[in-house]
Amino acid sequence: MDLFSPIKIGNYLLKNRIFMAPMTRCRSVESNAANEMMAQYYGQRASAGLIITEATQISPKGIGYPYTPGIHTAMQVQEWKKVTKAVHDKGGRIFLQLWHVGRISHPAFHNGELPVAPSAIKPTGSIYTYEGMQEFVTPHPLSIEEISRVVQEYVMGAKNAMEAGFDGVEIHGANGYLIDQFLRDGTNQRDDIYGGSIENRARFLIEIIEGICAAIGSENTGVRLSPSGTFNDMKDSDPQNHFSYICERLNGYNLAYLHIIDALDGDIRHGANVVELSTLRKSYKGILIVNGGYTFEKGNLVIQSGLADAVAFGALYLANPDLPERFKSNTELNTPDPHSFYTQDKKGYLDYPTLH
């Protein structure tokens, strides 16, 4: 078994285990909607076993970056249909990643209103807005009633995604955004049913999973976590035990998959916070996707070892639309151009060369 072996995800038999990781590209220039340029971009990469889209907002309050797409208006749903058709026409499969940034935002995106979070804890640093870089602010802590509304926004986002023709959704519970902020005790200092114990801190994620599974089916629902992640000023007192518990809880939902971001170089400097992949593999019994600086060789090794079932490639897929073919023929890979990662035009987006 290797990266080229077929794999069953939910009800879909996928042609390989070379998945495209979600990557923000900031090409949604009008109404935070998808467009023809994005349809071409994802269509170019349809030879992936599975494409997971860039993070996509479930509501206006979920926005934290310019020119990022949403899935909460009728127009956005309609425009995403161009993307799903482009991928399906080339025989590909595509899941939409559902996103709420929580405190990683700024009043500039919300008509002067504060971003929301589990607790009123300000992140360090600053964020890029339409007016340039601005310092983070202390967020508004969500009430229980507000939390319930956000859960329903996730569910509606999932329904909208299926209406737009997606094969499923991935719940973005990683990288210091809203769900991750609830999961970790460094950002969640609530004293109600959503705070304190790991059971309580996981409640928000579990309610979202249960709502989405009821709405679109567990076989169409994946989850992404970053147990070792420190991005967006994240920390936790006991990530190994906390995330082992979360992974064990997820076993009860028969999800399409669990997607784990491995410890990256920046996380390794915080050695006490690194959660080993082997620990998570023991806790989670379903399909496990890994992501984080994998090469072809490292990807094959992690599958052959049984630690993972598929590998999601990020920057390599960004620069190599035909990545599976290049892996198969052992062809030199294009080098990603970081200067065009977050620009708004076709350069560095649609013009990476393919073998044919």
C-alpha positions in Angstrom: 0.0 0.0 0.0 1.3 3.4 -1.0 0.2 6.9 -2.1 -1.1 5.5 -5.4 -3.4 2.9 -3.7 -7.2 3.6 -3.9 -8.9 4.5 -0.7 -12.6 4.6 0.4 -13.6 7.8 2.1 -17.3 7.7 3.2 -19.1 6.3 0.2 -16.5 7.3 -2.3 -13.7 5.2 -3.7 -10.9 7.6 -4.4 -8.2 7.0 -7.0 -5.2 7.7 -4.8 -4.1 8.9 -1.4 -2.5 12.1 -2.6 -4.9 14.7 -1.3 -4.8 18.5 -1.8 -4.7 20.3 1.6 -6.8 23.4 2.2 -4.9 26.6 1.4 -6.1 30.2 1.6 -5.3 31.9 -1.7 -7.3 35.2 -1.4 -8.8 35.1 -4.9 -12.5 35.7 -3.8 -12.4 39.3 -4.9 -16.2 40.0 -5.2 -18.7 39.4 -2.4 -16.4 36.8 -0.8 -17.6 34.4 -3.6 -15.9 31.8 -5.7 -15.3 32.6 -9.4 -14.2 31.3 -12.8 -10.5 31.7 -11.8 -11.0 29.5 -8.8 -13.0 26.9 -10.8 -10.0 26.7 -13.2 -7.5 26.4 -10.3 -9.3 23.5 -8.6 -10.1 21.9 -11.9 -6.4 21.8 -12.7 -5.8 19.8 -9.5 -8.7 17.2 -10.0 -6.2 14.3 -10.2 -5.9 14.5 -6.4 -7.6 11.6 -4.6 -9.5 14.3 -2.7 -9.4 18.1 -2.9 -10.1 20.0 0.3 -10.9 23.6 -0.4 -9.5 26.7 1.1 -11.1 27.7 4.4 -14.5 29.1 3.8 -16.5 31.3 6.2 -19.9 30.0 7.6 -21.0 33.6 8.4 -19.9 37.2 8.1 -18.7 37.1 11.7 -16.4 34.2 10.6 -14.3 36.5 8.4 -10.8 37.4 9.4 -8.8 37.9 6.1 -9.5 39.9 2.9 -10.7 38.2 -0.2 -11.6 34.8 1.4 -14.7 32.9 0.3 -17.9 32.2 2.2 -20.7 29.7 2.0 -23.5 31.7 3.7 -25.3 33.5 0.9 -27.3 32.3 -2.1 -24.8 33.9 -4.5 -21.8 32.2 -2.8 -23.6 28.8 -3.1 -24.3 29.5 -6.8 -20.7 30.5 -7.5 -19.2 27.5 -5.8 -21.2 25.3 -8.3 -18.7 26.4 -10.9 -15.9 24.9 -8.8 -17.6 21.6 -8.1 -18.6 21.2 -11.7 -15.0 21.9 -12.9 -13.6 19.2 -10.5 -16.4 16.6 -11.2 -16.1 17.1 -15.0 -12.5 15.9 -14.6 -13.4 12.9 -12.4 -12.3 14.5 -9.1 -13.8 14.7 -5.6 -13.9 17.8 -3.5 -14.8 18.7 0.1 -15.5 22.2 1.4 -13.7 23.3 4.5 -16.0 25.1 7.0 -14.4 28.0 8.8 -14.9 30.6 11.6 -11.8 32.5 12.6 -13.1 33.6 16.0 -10.7 36.0 17.7 -8.3 36.0 14.7 -10.1 38.9 13.2 -10.6 42.7 13.7 -13.5 45.1 14.0 -12.5 46.4 10.5 -14.2 43.3 9.1 -17.3 43.6 11.3 -18.5 47.2 10.9 -16.7 48.1 14.1 -18.0 45.2 16.2 -15.6 43.0 18.1 -14.6 39.5 16.9 -15.9 36.6 19.0 -14.2 33.9 21.0 -14.8 31.5 23.9 -13.1 34.0 26.3 -12.0 37.6 26.3 -8.3 36.8 25.6 -6.5 39.0 23.1 -4.0 37.2 20.7 -0.5 38.6 20.4 0.4 40.3 17.2 -1.5 41.9 14.3 -3.6 40.9 11.3 -3.8 42.1 7.7 -7.1 44.0 6.9 -8.3 45.9 3.9 -6.7 49.0 5.6 -3.4 47.2 6.2 -1.9 45.6 9.3 -3.8 46.3 12.6 -3.2 45.0 16.1 -5.5 42.3 17.4 -8.2 43.3 19.9 -9.7 41.6 22.9 -12.6 39.6 21.5 -16.2 39.4 22.8 -16.8 36.2 24.7 -19.7 34.3 23.2 -22.8 33.7 25.4 -24.4 30.2 25.4 -27.2 31.5 23.2 -24.6 32.9 20.7 -22.7 29.6 20.7 -25.9 27.8 19.8 -26.4 30.2 16.8 -22.8 29.6 15.7 -23.4 25.8 15.8 -26.4 26.3 13.5 -24.3 28.4 11.2 -21.9 25.5 10.8 -24.8 23.2 10.0 -26.3 25.6 7.5 -22.8 26.0 5.9 -22.7 22.2 5.5 -26.1 22.1 3.9 -25.1 25.0 1.6 -22.0 23.1 0.6 -24.0 20.0 -0.4 -26.4 22.3 -2.4 -23.3 23.7 -4.2 -22.3 20.2 -5.3 -19.6 19.4 -2.9 -19.0 15.7 -2.0 -18.7 16.6 1.7 -17.3 19.0 4.2 -14.3 19.3 6.5 -14.9 21.0 9.8 -11.9 23.3 10.4 -10.9 22.7 14.1 -7.3 23.6 13.7 -4.8 26.5 13.4 -6.0 28.6 16.3 -9.4 29.5 14.8 -12.7 29.4 16.7 -13.1 25.6 17.3 -9.5 25.3 18.3 -9.9 28.3 20.7 -12.7 26.3 22.5 -10.6 23.1 22.6 -7.5 24.6 24.3 -7.3 25.8 27.9 -4.9 28.6 26.8 -7.8 30.3 25.0 -10.8 28.9 26.8 -11.2 30.0 30.4 -15.0 29.7 30.6 -16.6 28.4 33.8 -19.8 27.1 32.2 -20.6 23.9 30.2 -18.2 25.0 27.4 -15.2 25.5 29.7 -13.0 23.9 32.3 -12.7 20.1 31.7 -11.7 18.8 28.3 -15.1 17.2 28.1 -16.6 20.7 28.3 -14.1 22.3 26.0 -14.8 19.7 23.3 -18.6 20.3 23.6 -18.7 23.0 20.9 -16.9 20.8 18.4 -19.1 17.8 19.3 -22.3 19.8 18.9 -21.1 21.0 15.5 -20.2 17.4 14.4 -23.6 16.0 15.6 -25.5 18.8 13.9 -23.7 18.4 10.6 -23.8 14.6 10.6 -27.6 14.8 11.2 -27.9 17.2 8.3 -25.7 15.7 5.6 -24.5 12.3 6.9 -21.4 11.3 8.8 -20.0 9.7 5.7 -19.8 13.2 4.2 -18.2 14.9 7.2 -14.5 15.2 8.1 -12.7 17.1 10.9 -9.3 18.8 10.9 -7.2 19.3 14.1 -3.7 20.6 14.9 -2.9 19.1 18.3 0.7 20.4 18.3 0.0 23.7 16.6 1.2 27.0 18.1 0.0 29.2 15.2 -2.2 32.2 16.1 -0.8 32.3 19.7 -2.2 28.9 20.7 -1.2 26.9 23.8 -2.6 24.2 26.0 -1.5 22.8 29.3 -1.7 19.1 28.4 -2.3 18.6 24.6 -1.3 15.0 24.5 -4.1 13.9 26.9 -6.5 16.5 25.8 -6.3 15.6 22.1 -6.2 11.9 22.8 -9.5 12.3 24.5 -10.9 14.3 21.5 -9.8 11.7 19.0 -11.4 8.9 21.1 -14.6 10.9 21.2 -14.6 11.2 17.4 -14.6 7.4 17.0 -18.3 7.4 17.9 -19.4 9.4 14.8 -18.2 7.2 11.9 -16.7 10.3 10.2 -15.4 10.3 6.6 -12.0 11.0 8.1 -9.9 12.9 10.7 -7.2 15.2 9.2 -4.2 16.0 11.5 -1.7 18.7 11.0 1.6 17.3 12.2 4.0 19.2 14.4 6.0 21.7 12.2 9.3 23.2 12.9 7.8 26.2 14.8 5.9 23.7 17.0 8.9 21.5 17.7 10.6 24.4 19.5 7.7 24.0 22.0 8.7 20.4 22.6 6.3 19.9 25.6 3.4 20.8 23.3 4.2 18.3 20.6 1.7 15.4 20.3 3.1 12.4 18.6 1.3 11.0 15.5 1.5 7.5 17.0 -0.5 8.6 20.0 -3.3 10.0 17.9 -3.3 6.9 15.7 -3.8 4.8 18.8 -6.7 7.0 19.8 -8.5 7.3 16.5 -9.7 4.2 14.7 -11.1 5.6 11.5 -9.4 7.0 8.3 -6.6 9.3 9.3 -5.1 12.0 6.9 -1.9 13.7 7.8 -0.5 17.0 6.6 2.6 19.1 7.3 5.8 19.3 5.1 5.4 15.8 3.6 7.5 14.7 0.6 6.7 11.8 -1.7 9.1 9.6 0.2 7.9 10.6 3.7 4.3 10.2 2.5 4.8 6.7 1.4 6.6 5.8 4.6 3.8 7.1 6.8 1.2 5.1 4.9 3.3 1.9 4.8 3.9 2.2 8.6 0.2 2.3 9.2 0.3 5.7 11.0 -1.9 7.3 8.3 -4.2 6.3 5.5 -3.6 9.3 3.2 -1.4 12.4 3.0 -2.6 16.0 2.2 0.0 18.1 0.4 -0.1 21.9 0.6 2.5 24.0 -1.1 3.6 21.2 -3.4 0.0 21.0 -4.8 -0.2 24.8 -5.1 2.8 24.7 -7.4 2.2 21.3 -9.1 -1.3 20.9 -10.4 -0.4 17.5 -11.7 1.3 16.3 -8.5 0.3 12.6 -8.7 1.7 12.4 -12.3 4.9 14.0 -11.2 5.2 11.7 -8.3 4.6 8.7 -10.5 7.1 9.7 -13.1 9.7 10.9 -10.5 9.7 14.3 -12.4 11.2 17.4 -10.9 8.7 19.5 -9.0 7.9 23.2 -9.6 8.9 25.5 -6.8 6.1 27.4 -5.0 6.3 31.2 -5.3 5.4 32.7 -1.8 5.1 36.2 -3.2 1.9 35.2 -5.1 0.3 33.0 -2.4 -2.2 35.7 -1.3 -2.5 38.0 -4.4 -5.7 38.5 -6.3 -4.8 37.7 -9.9 -3.9 34.6 -12.1 -0.1 35.0 -11.7 1.2 32.3 -9.4 -2.3 30.8 -9.3 -3.2 29.4 -12.7 0.2 29.5 -14.5 2.3 26.7 -12.9 3.3 24.4 -15.7 2.1 20.8 -16.1 3.9 17.9 -17.8 1.3 17.8 -20.7 
